Amino acid sequence: MTKKPVRILYVEDNFENRVLIRRVLESEGYTMTEASTAEKAFEEIEKDIPDLILMDINMPDMDGYTLTAKIKEKQEHKDIPVIAVTANVMRGDKERALKAGCDGYIQKPIDIDILTEQIERFRKS
């Protein structure tokens, strides 16, 4: 029996970041969908609930903290792991992400050599 690929939604406004992460994760067997805005993220989630969401925190239309909180408000979405992906590394940023409902935190620049390990760790926690 073949294992169903893990579906990841990457919410990121930067096109180059989306391309890089898509290439890395698809080469590891993940299925990727992308959203460049909060509105597109909601559309993607409604189309097909992802197994995990990588959430950029610094988005132009709605920050990732607010978007995560709104996603987690819906009963059918509250168990989707949301991993904050951010260059915000000041004291308290990780705690703020977790308080907003994120299940984990990956610091930018993303280390593509350990990205899949990080994702698997968050999926299993």
C-alpha positions in Angstrom: 0.0 0.0 0.0 1.4 3.4 -1.0 1.5 6.1 1.6 -0.5 9.3 0.8 1.9 12.3 0.3 1.8 14.9 3.0 0.1 18.1 1.8 1.7 21.3 2.9 0.3 24.8 2.4 3.1 27.4 2.3 1.8 30.9 3.0 4.5 33.3 1.9 4.3 36.6 -0.1 7.8 36.3 -1.5 7.8 34.4 -4.8 11.5 33.3 -4.6 11.0 31.8 -1.2 7.9 29.9 -2.4 9.8 28.5 -5.4 12.8 27.4 -3.3 10.7 25.7 -0.6 8.4 24.1 -3.2 11.4 22.6 -5.0 13.0 21.3 -1.8 9.8 19.8 -0.3 8.5 18.3 -3.6 11.9 16.6 -4.1 11.3 15.0 -0.7 7.9 13.7 -1.7 5.6 16.3 -0.2 2.7 17.8 -2.1 2.7 21.6 -2.1 0.1 24.3 -2.4 0.9 28.0 -2.0 -0.8 31.2 -1.0 0.7 34.7 -1.3 -2.0 36.4 0.7 -4.3 35.6 3.7 -7.3 35.5 1.3 -5.6 32.9 -0.9 -4.6 30.9 2.2 -8.3 30.7 3.3 -9.3 29.6 -0.3 -6.7 26.8 -0.3 -7.7 25.6 3.1 -11.3 25.5 2.1 -10.5 23.6 -1.1 -8.5 20.9 0.6 -7.4 20.9 4.2 -3.6 20.6 4.3 -1.7 18.2 6.6 0.5 21.1 7.7 0.8 24.9 7.1 4.1 26.8 6.9 3.2 30.3 7.8 5.2 33.4 7.0 4.7 35.9 9.8 5.4 39.1 7.8 2.7 39.2 5.3 1.4 42.4 3.6 -2.3 42.0 4.0 -2.6 40.2 7.4 0.3 39.1 9.6 0.9 35.5 10.2 -0.1 35.7 13.8 -3.5 37.0 13.0 -4.0 34.6 10.1 -3.0 31.6 12.3 -5.5 32.7 15.0 -8.3 33.0 12.4 -7.5 29.6 10.9 -7.5 27.9 14.3 -10.8 29.6 15.3 -12.6 27.1 13.0 -13.3 23.8 14.6 -12.3 21.8 11.5 -9.0 23.6 11.2 -7.9 23.7 14.9 -5.8 20.5 14.6 -3.8 21.5 11.5 -0.2 22.0 12.6 0.9 25.6 11.7 4.6 26.3 11.7 5.7 30.0 11.9 8.4 30.7 9.4 10.0 34.1 10.2 13.1 36.3 10.3 11.7 37.7 13.6 14.2 36.4 16.1 14.0 38.9 18.8 13.2 37.8 22.4 9.5 37.0 22.6 8.9 36.3 18.9 8.8 32.5 19.3 6.4 32.9 22.3 4.2 35.3 20.4 4.0 32.8 17.5 3.0 30.0 19.9 0.5 32.2 21.7 -1.1 33.0 18.3 -1.7 29.2 17.8 1.4 28.2 15.9 2.6 24.7 16.8 6.2 25.5 16.0 8.7 28.0 14.8 11.3 27.9 12.0 13.8 30.7 11.7 14.6 32.4 8.4 16.8 32.0 6.5 15.5 28.5 6.2 18.1 25.8 6.4 17.0 23.6 3.6 19.3 20.8 4.7 17.2 20.3 7.9 13.8 21.6 6.7 12.2 18.1 6.2 13.5 17.0 9.6 11.9 20.0 11.2 8.6 19.4 9.4 8.5 15.7 10.4 9.2 16.7 14.0 6.3 19.1 14.0 4.0 16.6 12.4 4.7 14.0 15.1 4.4 16.3 18.1 
